[in-house]
Amino acid sequence: MKTILNKPVLVLQLQKQLNDIKDLCGEYDLGNHQIINFIAEKVLIIFQNTDQTKSLLNQLKLTPVLMFCSSELYDPKSLTNFIGLLKLGRQPEKGWSYLAKLDNSSLTKVSQNNWWQNKKVIIDSDGVPFTRSKIIKSFADDISLNLNTSGWKLKDADRNKLTINPIPETVRQIAFELLESFKNIDLNKESKLHLKV
């Protein structure tokens, strides 16, 4: 038998997921990089629809809410790899690496479907595109992404060449966009789900 949750319960669930993501991001930023899978799991609960379950956004009829997007535009003529959500930064103890932008000055609004399913945020060394959905699903389910990073070599603090993995920082930036998108939204008012009494 299918259980149908009422609007206040669903709103509380969504608020809890968003608060958990915020707390987990704080831990990640302090250096606990092991919890990135938990961030991905929470994002998946909010967005993922399957044959058996509907996402929290879908259940609350919040799919018209626009999402903040920080991805650069992909230029198909470019010969370099594309990592649209990250910036290149140098850290004294680590050397060069890709980092989440965590900056809301370049955010633009896009539809949820475009943000989640369509917008390419990584194109690997083989030219294979990756969306937020593909990245989050694989990370949350602990499935290895077949991401060819052979062209992504940076120098560490000792000037040794390293191949970098942009996925954890990409998940962190996706979480940032999500939190910014819902930061000033009144979920009760914005939800098109009618309150059943």
Order of alpha helices (4+ residues) and beta strands (2+ residues): alpha-alpha-alpha-beta-beta-beta-beta-beta-beta-beta-alpha-beta-beta-alpha-alpha
